[in-house]
Protein backbone atom coordinates (compact mmCIF):
# COMPACT_ATOMS: atom_id res chain seq x y z
CA UNK A 1 0.00 0.00 0.00
CA UNK A 2 1.33 3.40 -1.00
CA UNK A 3 1.20 6.06 1.71
CA UNK A 4 0.82 9.64 0.37
CA UNK A 5 3.74 11.96 1.16
CA UNK A 6 1.57 14.33 3.22
CA UNK A 7 0.46 11.54 5.57
CA UNK A 8 3.96 10.05 5.64
CA UNK A 9 5.39 13.37 6.85
CA UNK A 10 2.63 13.68 9.45
CA UNK A 11 3.34 10.18 10.78
CA UNK A 12 7.10 10.75 10.96
CA UNK A 13 6.57 14.09 12.74
CA UNK A 14 4.31 12.32 15.25
CA UNK A 15 7.02 9.67 15.71
CA UNK A 16 9.73 12.25 16.37
CA UNK A 17 7.67 14.08 19.00
CA UNK A 18 6.48 10.89 20.71
CA UNK A 19 9.51 8.61 20.38
CA UNK A 20 9.94 8.24 24.15
CA UNK A 21 6.34 7.06 24.55
CA UNK A 22 6.55 4.75 21.51
CA UNK A 23 9.76 3.06 22.62
CA UNK A 24 8.53 3.09 26.24
CA UNK A 25 5.65 0.81 25.22
CA UNK A 26 8.21 -1.93 24.57
CA UNK A 27 10.85 -1.50 27.28
CA UNK A 28 11.37 0.40 30.55
CA UNK A 29 13.35 3.62 30.18
CA UNK A 30 15.03 5.70 32.85
CA UNK A 31 16.21 9.34 32.66
CA UNK A 32 19.92 9.77 31.93
CA UNK A 33 20.95 13.36 31.39
CA UNK A 34 18.86 14.77 28.54
CA UNK A 35 18.12 11.29 27.23
CA UNK A 36 16.44 8.08 28.39
CA UNK A 37 18.27 4.80 28.85
CA UNK A 38 17.34 1.13 28.93
CA UNK A 39 18.63 -2.32 28.09
CA UNK A 40 18.78 -2.86 24.33
CA UNK A 41 15.97 -5.17 23.16
CA UNK A 42 18.02 -6.31 20.17
CA UNK A 43 20.86 -8.00 22.05
CA UNK A 44 21.23 -9.45 25.52
CA UNK A 45 22.75 -7.14 28.13
CA UNK A 46 22.54 -6.31 31.83
CA UNK A 47 24.05 -2.80 31.70
CA UNK A 48 21.83 -0.35 29.76
CA UNK A 49 23.43 0.81 26.51
CA UNK A 50 20.24 1.74 24.66
CA UNK A 51 19.53 5.48 24.52
CA UNK A 52 16.49 7.49 23.37
CA UNK A 53 16.80 11.20 22.63
CA UNK A 54 13.42 13.00 22.81
CA UNK A 55 15.13 16.17 21.52
CA UNK A 56 16.37 14.48 18.33
CA UNK A 57 13.50 12.03 18.00
CA UNK A 58 15.95 9.15 17.63
CA UNK A 59 17.29 6.06 19.43
CA UNK A 60 20.71 4.42 19.41
CA UNK A 61 22.38 1.39 20.95
CA UNK A 62 25.92 2.06 22.17
CA UNK A 63 26.40 -1.66 22.82
CA UNK A 64 27.37 -4.53 20.56
CA UNK A 65 24.60 -4.11 17.94
CA UNK A 66 25.24 -0.36 17.35
CA UNK A 67 21.76 0.00 15.83
CA UNK A 68 19.91 3.27 15.70
CA UNK A 69 17.27 5.31 13.91
CA UNK A 70 13.81 6.80 14.31
CA UNK A 71 10.63 5.35 15.80
CA UNK A 72 9.61 3.74 12.50
CA UNK A 73 12.86 1.76 12.34
CA UNK A 74 12.44 0.74 15.97
CA UNK A 75 8.94 -0.65 15.24
CA UNK A 76 10.26 -2.40 12.11
CA UNK A 77 12.88 -4.24 14.15
CA UNK A 78 10.64 -4.98 17.13
CA UNK A 79 7.70 -6.26 15.06
CA UNK A 80 9.64 -7.75 12.13
CA UNK A 81 7.68 -5.69 9.60
CA UNK A 82 8.58 -3.41 6.68
CA UNK A 83 8.66 0.39 6.62
CA UNK A 84 5.13 0.88 5.25
CA UNK A 85 3.67 -1.58 7.75
CA UNK A 86 5.45 0.27 10.56
CA UNK A 87 4.01 3.59 9.37
CA UNK A 88 0.48 2.12 9.26
CA UNK A 89 0.89 0.83 12.83
CA UNK A 90 2.21 4.19 14.05
CA UNK A 91 -0.54 6.08 12.23
CA UNK A 92 -3.14 4.03 14.10
CA UNK A 93 -1.37 4.82 17.38
CA UNK A 94 -1.41 8.54 16.65
CA UNK A 95 -4.96 8.67 15.27
CA UNK A 96 -3.68 9.62 11.80
CA UNK A 97 -5.85 8.54 8.86
CA UNK A 98 -4.16 7.06 5.78
CA UNK A 99 -6.42 7.28 2.70
CA UNK A 100 -7.30 3.78 1.44
CA UNK A 101 -5.77 1.93 4.39
CA UNK A 102 -7.63 -1.04 5.77
CA UNK A 103 -8.69 -0.68 9.40
CA UNK A 104 -8.98 -3.20 12.21
CA UNK A 105 -12.11 -3.35 14.35
CA UNK A 106 -10.26 -1.57 17.17
CA UNK A 107 -9.02 1.16 14.84
CA UNK A 108 -12.52 1.74 13.50
CA UNK A 109 -13.89 2.02 17.03
CA UNK A 110 -11.10 4.39 18.05
CA UNK A 111 -11.84 6.64 15.06
CA UNK A 112 -15.58 6.57 15.81
CA UNK A 113 -14.98 7.54 19.46
CA UNK A 114 -12.58 10.35 18.53
CA UNK A 115 -15.11 11.61 15.97
CA UNK A 116 -18.05 11.73 18.40
CA UNK A 117 -15.87 13.38 21.09
CA UNK A 118 -14.83 16.03 18.54
CA UNK A 119 -18.53 16.63 17.74
CA UNK A 120 -19.28 16.99 21.46
CA UNK A 121 -16.38 19.42 21.86
CA UNK A 122 -17.78 21.61 19.08
CA UNK A 123 -21.29 21.44 20.60
CA UNK A 124 -19.96 22.68 23.97
CA UNK A 125 -17.92 25.46 22.31
CA UNK A 126 -20.98 26.57 20.32
CA UNK A 127 -23.09 26.66 23.51
CA UNK A 128 -20.50 28.92 25.13
CA UNK A 129 -20.33 31.19 22.10
CA UNK A 130 -24.16 31.44 22.07
CA UNK A 131 -24.01 32.41 25.77
CA UNK A 132 -26.49 29.68 26.72
CA UNK A 133 -27.67 30.13 30.34
CA UNK A 134 -25.12 32.87 30.99
CA UNK A 135 -22.06 30.63 30.76
CA UNK A 136 -20.08 33.32 28.98
CA UNK A 137 -20.12 35.75 31.92
CA UNK A 138 -18.56 33.19 34.26
CA UNK A 139 -15.92 32.14 31.73
CA UNK A 140 -14.96 35.74 30.95
CA UNK A 141 -14.58 36.45 34.68
CA UNK A 142 -12.01 33.64 35.05
CA UNK A 143 -10.37 33.09 31.65
CA UNK A 144 -8.89 35.17 28.87
CA UNK A 145 -10.13 34.79 25.25
CA UNK A 146 -6.78 33.21 24.39
CA UNK A 147 -7.21 30.53 27.08
CA UNK A 148 -10.72 29.76 25.82
CA UNK A 149 -9.48 29.46 22.25
CA UNK A 150 -6.29 27.45 22.87
CA UNK A 151 -7.84 24.97 25.31
CA UNK A 152 -11.21 24.74 23.50
CA UNK A 153 -13.31 25.67 26.54
CA UNK A 154 -17.06 25.09 26.19
CA UNK A 155 -20.29 25.08 28.17
CA UNK A 156 -22.92 22.42 28.95
CA UNK A 157 -26.30 24.19 29.17
CA UNK A 158 -28.97 23.87 31.85
CA UNK A 159 -31.80 21.69 30.51
CA UNK A 160 -33.38 18.30 30.99
CA UNK A 161 -30.01 16.64 30.42
CA UNK A 162 -30.62 15.67 26.81
CA UNK A 163 -29.26 18.59 24.77
CA UNK A 164 -26.05 16.83 23.72
CA UNK A 165 -27.84 13.50 23.25
CA UNK A 166 -30.36 15.08 20.86
CA UNK A 167 -27.62 17.00 19.07
CA UNK A 168 -25.60 13.84 18.47
CA UNK A 169 -28.69 11.94 17.26
CA UNK A 170 -29.29 14.67 14.66
CA UNK A 171 -25.75 14.07 13.43
CA UNK A 172 -26.24 10.34 13.09
CA UNK A 173 -24.42 9.26 16.26
CA UNK A 174 -25.85 6.14 17.88
CA UNK A 175 -26.59 5.93 21.59
CA UNK A 176 -24.21 2.97 21.79
CA UNK A 177 -21.15 4.90 20.54
CA UNK A 178 -22.09 8.05 22.54
CA UNK A 179 -22.27 5.95 25.72
CA UNK A 180 -18.97 4.23 24.91
CA UNK A 181 -17.37 7.67 24.49
CA UNK A 182 -18.53 8.60 28.01
CA UNK A 183 -20.94 11.32 26.85
CA UNK A 184 -24.27 9.81 27.94
CA UNK A 185 -25.33 7.27 30.57
CA UNK A 186 -28.45 5.19 31.14
CA UNK A 187 -30.62 6.14 34.13
CA UNK A 188 -32.65 3.93 36.44
CA UNK A 189 -35.67 4.32 34.14
CA UNK A 190 -33.69 2.93 31.21
CA UNK A 191 -33.50 6.23 29.31
CA UNK A 192 -30.25 7.99 28.35
CA UNK A 193 -29.12 11.34 29.73
CA UNK A 194 -26.09 13.56 29.16
CA UNK A 195 -23.13 13.12 31.50
CA UNK A 196 -22.42 16.86 31.24
CA UNK A 197 -25.39 19.19 31.73
CA UNK A 198 -26.89 21.59 34.26
CA UNK A 199 -24.74 24.64 33.46
CA UNK A 200 -21.09 23.59 33.57
CA UNK A 201 -17.92 25.04 32.08
CA UNK A 202 -16.39 22.27 29.97
CA UNK A 203 -12.65 21.52 29.83
CA UNK A 204 -11.67 19.09 27.05
CA UNK A 205 -9.03 16.51 28.01
CA UNK A 206 -6.75 15.70 25.08
CA UNK A 207 -4.02 13.18 24.34
CA UNK A 208 -0.55 14.30 23.28
CA UNK A 209 -1.67 14.34 19.66
CA UNK A 210 -4.35 16.93 20.48
CA UNK A 211 -7.39 14.65 20.11
CA UNK A 212 -10.18 14.95 22.70
CA UNK A 213 -10.42 11.80 24.85
CA UNK A 214 -12.70 13.08 27.63
CA UNK A 215 -14.08 16.11 29.43
CA UNK A 216 -14.34 17.74 32.84
CA UNK A 217 -17.27 19.98 33.75
CA UNK A 218 -17.22 22.64 36.49
CA UNK A 219 -20.45 24.02 37.93
CA UNK A 220 -20.89 27.81 37.87
CA UNK A 221 -23.38 28.00 40.73
CA UNK A 222 -24.21 26.16 43.94
CA UNK A 223 -27.17 24.23 42.56
CA UNK A 224 -25.28 21.02 41.81
CA UNK A 225 -23.97 18.77 44.57
CA UNK A 226 -20.66 18.13 42.81
CA UNK A 227 -18.28 20.93 41.87
CA UNK A 228 -16.71 18.85 39.10
CA UNK A 229 -18.02 16.05 36.91
CA UNK A 230 -15.48 14.04 34.90
CA UNK A 231 -15.76 11.60 32.02
CA UNK A 232 -16.19 7.97 33.09
CA UNK A 233 -13.54 5.42 32.12
CA UNK A 234 -13.68 4.64 28.39
CA UNK A 235 -11.45 2.85 25.86
CA UNK A 236 -9.75 6.25 25.33
CA UNK A 237 -9.99 7.97 28.71
CA UNK A 238 -8.24 6.52 31.77
CA UNK A 239 -8.54 9.03 34.59
CA UNK A 240 -5.55 7.70 36.56
CA UNK A 241 -3.16 8.36 33.67
CA UNK A 242 -4.89 11.20 31.75
CA UNK A 243 -3.37 14.66 32.14
CA UNK A 244 -4.97 18.00 31.32
CA UNK A 245 -2.74 20.20 29.17
CA UNK A 246 -0.70 17.29 27.84
CA UNK A 247 -1.23 18.43 24.24
CA UNK A 248 0.10 21.93 25.02
CA UNK A 249 2.94 20.92 27.33
CA UNK A 250 6.55 21.51 26.28
CA UNK A 251 8.78 18.75 27.70
CA UNK A 252 11.98 19.84 25.96
CA UNK A 253 13.65 20.89 29.24
CA UNK A 254 12.99 17.49 30.84
CA UNK A 255 10.98 19.05 33.67
CA UNK A 256 7.31 19.83 34.16
CA UNK A 257 5.18 21.75 36.68
CA UNK A 258 2.37 19.71 38.20
CA UNK A 259 -0.69 21.63 39.46
CA UNK A 260 -4.06 20.60 40.87
CA UNK A 261 -6.62 22.48 38.79
CA UNK A 262 -7.55 23.13 35.17
CA UNK A 263 -7.74 26.90 35.69
CA UNK A 264 -4.43 26.83 37.62
CA UNK A 265 -2.79 25.26 34.58
CA UNK A 266 -4.25 27.80 32.17
CA UNK A 267 -3.16 30.69 34.42
CA UNK A 268 0.41 29.38 34.34
CA UNK A 269 0.22 28.81 30.59
CA UNK A 270 -1.01 32.39 30.17
CA UNK A 271 1.94 33.58 32.28
CA UNK A 272 4.31 31.98 29.76
CA UNK A 273 4.95 28.72 31.65
CA UNK A 274 4.32 26.08 28.98
CA UNK A 275 5.75 22.99 30.71
CA UNK A 276 2.76 22.33 32.96
CA UNK A 277 0.16 19.56 33.41
CA UNK A 278 -2.70 18.81 35.81
CA UNK A 279 -4.27 15.56 36.97
CA UNK A 280 -7.89 15.12 35.91
CA UNK A 281 -10.09 15.08 39.00
CA UNK A 282 -7.89 12.65 40.89
CA UNK A 283 -4.71 12.58 42.95
CA UNK A 284 -1.43 12.47 41.05
CA UNK A 285 -0.70 8.78 40.53
CA UNK A 286 2.02 6.31 39.60
CA UNK A 287 0.40 6.07 36.16
CA UNK A 288 0.79 9.83 35.70
CA UNK A 289 4.51 9.55 36.48
CA UNK A 290 4.88 6.69 34.00
CA UNK A 291 3.13 8.76 31.31
CA UNK A 292 5.43 11.75 31.88
CA UNK A 293 8.59 9.62 31.95
CA UNK A 294 7.65 8.29 28.51
CA UNK A 295 7.91 11.86 27.23
CA UNK A 296 11.38 12.31 28.68
CA UNK A 297 10.40 14.13 31.89
CA UNK A 298 13.15 13.79 34.51
CA UNK A 299 11.94 16.29 37.12
CA UNK A 300 8.57 17.21 38.61
CA UNK A 301 8.02 20.76 39.90
CA UNK A 302 5.17 20.34 42.39
CA UNK A 303 3.04 23.46 42.75
CA UNK A 304 -0.12 22.48 44.59
CA UNK A 305 -2.52 24.71 46.51
CA UNK A 306 -1.29 26.28 49.74
CA UNK A 307 -4.17 24.92 51.85
CA UNK A 308 -4.13 21.81 54.07
CA UNK A 309 -5.32 19.54 51.25
CA UNK A 310 -2.64 20.91 48.93
CA UNK A 311 0.07 20.31 51.52
CA UNK A 312 -1.08 16.71 51.95
CA UNK A 313 -1.09 16.23 48.18
CA UNK A 314 2.44 17.65 47.97
CA UNK A 315 3.72 15.27 50.64
CA UNK A 316 2.06 12.30 48.94
CA UNK A 317 3.37 13.21 45.46
CA UNK A 318 6.90 13.94 46.72
CA UNK A 319 7.02 10.45 48.25
CA UNK A 320 5.58 8.98 45.04
CA UNK A 321 8.29 10.67 42.95
CA UNK A 322 10.96 9.01 45.09
CA UNK A 323 9.29 5.59 44.69
CA UNK A 324 9.16 6.06 40.91
CA UNK A 325 12.77 7.16 40.61
CA UNK A 326 12.11 10.70 39.39
CA UNK A 327 13.42 13.93 40.89
CA UNK A 328 10.90 16.31 42.46
CA UNK A 329 11.14 19.94 43.57
CA UNK A 330 8.46 21.64 45.69
CA UNK A 331 7.27 25.20 45.01
CA UNK A 332 5.39 26.23 48.17
CA UNK A 333 2.66 28.82 47.63
CA UNK A 334 1.50 31.23 50.37
CA UNK A 335 -1.31 29.93 52.59
CA UNK A 336 -4.72 29.67 50.91
CA UNK A 337 -3.31 30.54 47.47
CA UNK A 338 -3.45 28.34 44.37
CA UNK A 339 -1.41 29.07 41.21
CA UNK A 340 -4.33 30.94 39.62
CA UNK A 341 -5.00 33.27 42.59
CA UNK A 342 -1.27 33.73 43.21
CA UNK A 343 -0.57 34.87 39.65
CA UNK A 344 -3.72 37.01 39.43
CA UNK A 345 -2.78 38.80 42.66
CA UNK A 346 0.51 39.89 41.05
CA UNK A 347 2.63 37.05 42.42
CA UNK A 348 5.99 36.44 40.77
CA UNK A 349 7.25 32.90 40.17
CA UNK A 350 10.79 34.08 40.91
CA UNK A 351 9.72 34.90 44.47
CA UNK A 352 8.58 31.34 45.27
CA UNK A 353 11.12 29.30 47.22
CA UNK A 354 11.81 25.96 45.55
CA UNK A 355 13.28 23.15 47.64
CA UNK A 356 14.03 19.50 46.96
CA UNK A 357 11.32 16.97 47.77
CA UNK A 358 13.62 15.36 50.37
CA UNK A 359 14.13 18.66 52.17
CA UNK A 360 10.39 19.35 52.00
CA UNK A 361 9.48 15.97 53.49
CA UNK A 362 12.10 16.38 56.21
CA UNK A 363 10.76 19.84 57.12
CA UNK A 364 7.23 18.41 57.14
CA UNK A 365 8.27 16.03 59.90
CA UNK A 366 8.16 12.92 57.70
CA UNK A 367 10.94 10.49 58.53
CA UNK A 368 13.18 9.68 55.57
CA UNK A 369 14.23 6.10 54.94
CA UNK A 370 17.91 5.20 54.68
CA UNK A 371 17.69 5.07 50.89
CA UNK A 372 15.96 8.46 50.75
CA UNK A 373 18.65 9.97 52.99
CA UNK A 374 21.38 8.63 50.70
CA UNK A 375 19.63 10.05 47.62
CA UNK A 376 19.20 13.37 49.45
CA UNK A 377 22.96 13.40 50.16
CA UNK A 378 23.72 12.69 46.48
CA UNK A 379 21.30 15.40 45.41
CA UNK A 380 23.07 17.98 47.61
CA UNK A 381 26.41 16.81 46.18
CA UNK A 382 25.04 17.25 42.67
CA UNK A 383 23.88 20.80 43.43
CA UNK A 384 27.30 21.63 44.88
CA UNK A 385 29.04 20.25 41.79
CA UNK A 386 26.81 22.21 39.43
CA UNK A 387 27.55 25.37 41.45
CA UNK A 388 31.30 24.73 41.11
CA UNK A 389 30.83 24.19 37.37
CA UNK A 390 29.03 27.55 37.13
CA UNK A 391 32.10 29.24 38.64
CA UNK A 392 34.81 27.28 36.82
CA UNK A 393 34.88 26.94 33.04
CA UNK A 394 37.39 24.10 33.38
CA UNK A 395 35.04 22.08 35.59
CA UNK A 396 32.10 22.94 33.32
CA UNK A 397 34.10 21.70 30.35
CA UNK A 398 34.97 18.46 32.13
CA UNK A 399 31.32 17.92 33.09
CA UNK A 400 30.28 18.46 29.49
CA UNK A 401 32.97 16.05 28.29
CA UNK A 402 31.98 13.32 30.77
CA UNK A 403 28.32 13.78 29.82
CA UNK A 404 26.71 13.54 33.28
CA UNK A 405 27.51 13.50 37.00
CA UNK A 406 27.56 9.69 37.17
CA UNK A 407 30.42 9.66 34.68
CA UNK A 408 32.13 12.58 36.42
CA UNK A 409 32.09 10.71 39.72
CA UNK A 410 33.56 7.54 38.21
CA UNK A 411 37.12 6.65 39.21
CA UNK A 412 38.54 8.08 36.00
CA UNK A 413 36.31 11.17 36.17
CA UNK A 414 37.29 11.97 39.76
CA UNK A 415 40.98 11.74 38.85
CA UNK A 416 40.43 14.24 36.03
CA UNK A 417 38.38 16.47 38.34
CA UNK A 418 41.16 16.51 40.93
CA UNK A 419 43.66 17.48 38.24
CA UNK A 420 41.42 20.29 36.93
CA UNK A 421 40.78 21.67 40.45
CA UNK A 422 44.52 21.70 41.24
CA UNK A 423 45.20 23.64 38.04
CA UNK A 424 42.32 26.05 38.75
C-alpha positions in Angstrom: 0.0 0.0 0.0 1.3 3.4 -1.0 1.2 6.1 1.7 0.8 9.6 0.4 3.7 12.0 1.2 1.6 14.3 3.2 0.5 11.5 5.6 4.0 10.0 5.6 5.4 13.4 6.8 2.6 13.7 9.5 3.3 10.2 10.8 7.1 10.8 11.0 6.6 14.1 12.7 4.3 12.3 15.2 7.0 9.7 15.7 9.7 12.2 16.4 7.7 14.1 19.0 6.5 10.9 20.7 9.5 8.6 20.4 9.9 8.2 24.1 6.3 7.1 24.6 6.5 4.8 21.5 9.8 3.1 22.6 8.5 3.1 26.2 5.6 0.8 25.2 8.2 -1.9 24.6 10.9 -1.5 27.3 11.4 0.4 30.5 13.3 3.6 30.2 15.0 5.7 32.9 16.2 9.3 32.7 19.9 9.8 31.9 21.0 13.4 31.4 18.9 14.8 28.5 18.1 11.3 27.2 16.4 8.1 28.4 18.3 4.8 28.9 17.3 1.1 28.9 18.6 -2.3 28.1 18.8 -2.9 24.3 16.0 -5.2 23.2 18.0 -6.3 20.2 20.9 -8.0 22.1 21.2 -9.5 25.5 22.7 -7.1 28.1 22.5 -6.3 31.8 24.1 -2.8 31.7 21.8 -0.4 29.8 23.4 0.8 26.5 20.2 1.7 24.7 19.5 5.5 24.5 16.5 7.5 23.4 16.8 11.2 22.6 13.4 13.0 22.8 15.1 16.2 21.5 16.4 14.5 18.3 13.5 12.0 18.0 16.0 9.1 17.6 17.3 6.1 19.4 20.7 4.4 19.4 22.4 1.4 21.0 25.9 2.1 22.2 26.4 -1.7 22.8 27.4 -4.5 20.6 24.6 -4.1 17.9 25.2 -0.4 17.3 21.8 0.0 15.8 19.9 3.3 15.7 17.3 5.3 13.9 13.8 6.8 14.3 10.6 5.4 15.8 9.6 3.7 12.5 12.9 1.8 12.3 12.4 0.7 16.0 8.9 -0.7 15.2 10.3 -2.4 12.1 12.9 -4.2 14.2 10.6 -5.0 17.1 7.7 -6.3 15.1 9.6 -7.7 12.1 7.7 -5.7 9.6 8.6 -3.4 6.7 8.7 0.4 6.6 5.1 0.9 5.3 3.7 -1.6 7.7 5.4 0.3 10.6 4.0 3.6 9.4 0.5 2.1 9.3 0.9 0.8 12.8 2.2 4.2 14.0 -0.5 6.1 12.2 -3.1 4.0 14.1 -1.4 4.8 17.4 -1.4 8.5 16.6 -5.0 8.7 15.3 -3.7 9.6 11.8 -5.8 8.5 8.9 -4.2 7.1 5.8 -6.4 7.3 2.7 -7.3 3.8 1.4 -5.8 1.9 4.4 -7.6 -1.0 5.8 -8.7 -0.7 9.4 -9.0 -3.2 12.2 -12.1 -3.4 14.4 -10.3 -1.6 17.2 -9.0 1.2 14.8 -12.5 1.7 13.5 -13.9 2.0 17.0 -11.1 4.4 18.1 -11.8 6.6 15.1 -15.6 6.6 15.8 -15.0 7.5 19.5 -12.6 10.4 18.5 -15.1 11.6 16.0 -18.0 11.7 18.4 -15.9 13.4 21.1 -14.8 16.0 18.5 -18.5 16.6 17.7 -19.3 17.0 21.5 -16.4 19.4 21.9 -17.8 21.6 19.1 -21.3 21.4 20.6 -20.0 22.7 24.0 -17.9 25.5 22.3 -21.0 26.6 20.3 -23.1 26.7 23.5 -20.5 28.9 25.1 -20.3 31.2 22.1 -24.2 31.4 22.1 -24.0 32.4 25.8 -26.5 29.7 26.7 -27.7 30.1 30.3 -25.1 32.9 31.0 -22.1 30.6 30.8 -20.1 33.3 29.0 -20.1 35.8 31.9 -18.6 33.2 34.3 -15.9 32.1 31.7 -15.0 35.7 31.0 -14.6 36.4 34.7 -12.0 33.6 35.1 -10.4 33.1 31.7 -8.9 35.2 28.9 -10.1 34.8 25.3 -6.8 33.2 24.4 -7.2 30.5 27.1 -10.7 29.8 25.8 -9.5 29.5 22.2 -6.3 27.4 22.9 -7.8 25.0 25.3 -11.2 24.7 23.5 -13.3 25.7 26.5 -17.1 25.1 26.2 -20.3 25.1 28.2 -22.9 22.4 29.0 -26.3 24.2 29.2 -29.0 23.9 31.8 -31.8 21.7 30.5 -33.4 18.3 31.0 -30.0 16.6 30.4 -30.6 15.7 26.8 -29.3 18.6 24.8 -26.1 16.8 23.7 -27.8 13.5 23.3 -30.4 15.1 20.9 -27.6 17.0 19.1 -25.6 13.8 18.5 -28.7 11.9 17.3 -29.3 14.7 14.7 -25.8 14.1 13.4 -26.2 10.3 13.1 -24.4 9.3 16.3 -25.8 6.1 17.9 -26.6 5.9 21.6 -24.2 3.0 21.8 -21.2 4.9 20.5 -22.1 8.1 22.5 -22.3 6.0 25.7 -19.0 4.2 24.9 -17.4 7.7 24.5 -18.5 8.6 28.0 -20.9 11.3 26.9 -24.3 9.8 27.9 -25.3 7.3 30.6 -28.4 5.2 31.1 -30.6 6.1 34.1 -32.6 3.9 36.4 -35.7 4.3 34.1 -33.7 2.9 31.2 -33.5 6.2 29.3 -30.3 8.0 28.4 -29.1 11.3 29.7 -26.1 13.6 29.2 -23.1 13.1 31.5 -22.4 16.9 31.2 -25.4 19.2 31.7 -26.9 21.6 34.3 -24.7 24.6 33.5 -21.1 23.6 33.6 -17.9 25.0 32.1 -16.4 22.3 30.0 -12.7 21.5 29.8 -11.7 19.1 27.0 -9.0 16.5 28.0 -6.7 15.7 25.1 -4.0 13.2 24.3 -0.6 14.3 23.3 -1.7 14.3 19.7 -4.3 16.9 20.5 -7.4 14.6 20.1 -10.2 15.0 22.7 -10.4 11.8 24.8 -12.7 13.1 27.6 -14.1 16.1 29.4 -14.3 17.7 32.8 -17.3 20.0 33.8 -17.2 22.6 36.5 -20.5 24.0 37.9 -20.9 27.8 37.9 -23.4 28.0 40.7 -24.2 26.2 43.9 -27.2 24.2 42.6 -25.3 21.0 41.8 -24.0 18.8 44.6 -20.7 18.1 42.8 -18.3 20.9 41.9 -16.7 18.8 39.1 -18.0 16.0 36.9 -15.5 14.0 34.9 -15.8 11.6 32.0 -16.2 8.0 33.1 -13.5 5.4 32.1 -13.7 4.6 28.4 -11.5 2.8 25.9 -9.7 6.3 25.3 -10.0 8.0 28.7 -8.2 6.5 31.8 -8.5 9.0 34.6 -5.6 7.7 36.6 -3.2 8.4 33.7 -4.9 11.2 31.7 -3.4 14.7 32.1 -5.0 18.0 31.3 -2.7 20.2 29.2 -0.7 17.3 27.8 -1.2 18.4 24.2 0.1 21.9 25.0 2.9 20.9 27.3 6.6 21.5 26.3 8.8 18.8 27.7 12.0 19.8 26.0 13.6 20.9 29.2 13.0 17.5 30.8 11.0 19.0 33.7 7.3 19.8 34.2 5.2 21.8 36.7 2.4 19.7 38.2 -0.7 21.6 39.5 -4.1 20.6 40.9 -6.6 22.5 38.8 -7.6 23.1 35.2 -7.7 26.9 35.7 -4.4 26.8 37.6 -2.8 25.3 34.6 -4.3 27.8 32.2 -3.2 30.7 34.4 0.4 29.4 34.3 0.2 28.8 30.6 -1.0 32.4 30.2 1.9 33.6 32.3 4.3 32.0 29.8 5.0 28.7 31.7 4.3 26.1 29.0 5.8 23.0 30.7 2.8 22.3 33.0 0.2 19.6 33.4 -2.7 18.8 35.8 -4.3 15.6 37.0 -7.9 15.1 35.9 -10.1 15.1 39.0 -7.9 12.6 40.9 -4.7 12.6 42.9 -1.4 12.5 41.0 -0.7 8.8 40.5 2.0 6.3 39.6 0.4 6.1 36.2 0.8 9.8 35.7 4.5 9.5 36.5 4.9 6.7 34.0 3.1 8.8 31.3 5.4 11.7 31.9 8.6 9.6 32.0 7.7 8.3 28.5 7.9 11.9 27.2 11.4 12.3 28.7 10.4 14.1 31.9 13.1 13.8 34.5 11.9 16.3 37.1 8.6 17.2 38.6 8.0 20.8 39.9 5.2 20.3 42.4 3.0 23.5 42.7 -0.1 22.5 44.6 -2.5 24.7 46.5 -1.3 26.3 49.7 -4.2 24.9 51.9 -4.1 21.8 54.1 -5.3 19.5 51.3 -2.6 20.9 48.9 0.1 20.3 51.5 -1.1 16.7 51.9 -1.1 16.2 48.2 2.4 17.6 48.0 3.7 15.3 50.6 2.1 12.3 48.9 3.4 13.2 45.5 6.9 13.9 46.7 7.0 10.4 48.2 5.6 9.0 45.0 8.3 10.7 43.0 11.0 9.0 45.1 9.3 5.6 44.7 9.2 6.1 40.9 12.8 7.2 40.6 12.1 10.7 39.4 13.4 13.9 40.9 10.9 16.3 42.5 11.1 19.9 43.6 8.5 21.6 45.7 7.3 25.2 45.0 5.4 26.2 48.2 2.7 28.8 47.6 1.5 31.2 50.4 -1.3 29.9 52.6 -4.7 29.7 50.9 -3.3 30.5 47.5 -3.5 28.3 44.4 -1.4 29.1 41.2 -4.3 30.9 39.6 -5.0 33.3 42.6 -1.3 33.7 43.2 -0.6 34.9 39.6 -3.7 37.0 39.4 -2.8 38.8 42.7 0.5 39.9 41.0 2.6 37.0 42.4 6.0 36.4 40.8 7.3 32.9 40.2 10.8 34.1 40.9 9.7 34.9 44.5 8.6 31.3 45.3 11.1 29.3 47.2 11.8 26.0 45.5 13.3 23.1 47.6 14.0 19.5 47.0 11.3 17.0 47.8 13.6 15.4 50.4 14.1 18.7 52.2 10.4 19.4 52.0 9.5 16.0 53.5 12.1 16.4 56.2 10.8 19.8 57.1 7.2 18.4 57.1 8.3 16.0 59.9 8.2 12.9 57.7 10.9 10.5 58.5 13.2 9.7 55.6 14.2 6.1 54.9 17.9 5.2 54.7 17.7 5.1 50.9 16.0 8.5 50.8 18.6 10.0 53.0 21.4 8.6 50.7 19.6 10.0 47.6 19.2 13.4 49.4 23.0 13.4 50.2 23.7 12.7 46.5 21.3 15.4 45.4 23.1 18.0 47.6 26.4 16.8 46.2 25.0 17.2 42.7 23.9 20.8 43.4 27.3 21.6 44.9 29.0 20.2 41.8 26.8 22.2 39.4 27.6 25.4 41.5 31.3 24.7 41.1 30.8 24.2 37.4 29.0 27.6 37.1 32.1 29.2 38.6 34.8 27.3 36.8 34.9 26.9 33.0 37.4 24.1 33.4 35.0 22.1 35.6 32.1 22.9 33.3 34.1 21.7 30.3 35.0 18.5 32.1 31.3 17.9 33.1 30.3 18.5 29.5 33.0 16.0 28.3 32.0 13.3 30.8 28.3 13.8 29.8 26.7 13.5 33.3 27.5 13.5 37.0 27.6 9.7 37.2 30.4 9.7 34.7 32.1 12.6 36.4 32.1 10.7 39.7 33.6 7.5 38.2 37.1 6.7 39.2 38.5 8.1 36.0 36.3 11.2 36.2 37.3 12.0 39.8 41.0 11.7 38.9 40.4 14.2 36.0 38.4 16.5 38.3 41.2 16.5 40.9 43.7 17.5 38.2 41.4 20.3 36.9 40.8 21.7 40.4 44.5 21.7 41.2 45.2 23.6 38.0 42.3 26.0 38.7 
